[in-house]
Amino acid sequence: MTQRDDEYITRDMLTKNSYEGNNFAEGNVVKYDLQNGKINVICFCSDENVAKGIAEGLNLLDNLEADGIEVKKLKYRPTG
C-alpha cells in the first residue's frame, strides 16, 4: 500500500498486493492457509466470485491491521 497521512483509506491507495495473503478461494469455498501444512475452511459461498471477494476482503483487513491501521468496530444495533 502507498504511504499517506490521510484520515481515511481510499481505493486508489491500495495495490494488488493489498489483497494477497493467507486467505484464498477454491471454487465456492473460502480457506485459510495456516502456513504449517494445514488449511482451515472459513465459509462456503453461493458461487466462486463471492468466495474470491470474501478472501480478498479478509486479506485486505489482515494487511491493514498488520500495517498498524486501526480498524474501528461498529456497535451492533438491532432493528425492529
Secondary structure by P-SEA (a helix, b strand, c coil): ccccccccccccccccccccccbbbcccbbbbcccccbbbbccccccaaaaaaaaaaaaaaaaaaaabbbbbbbcccccc
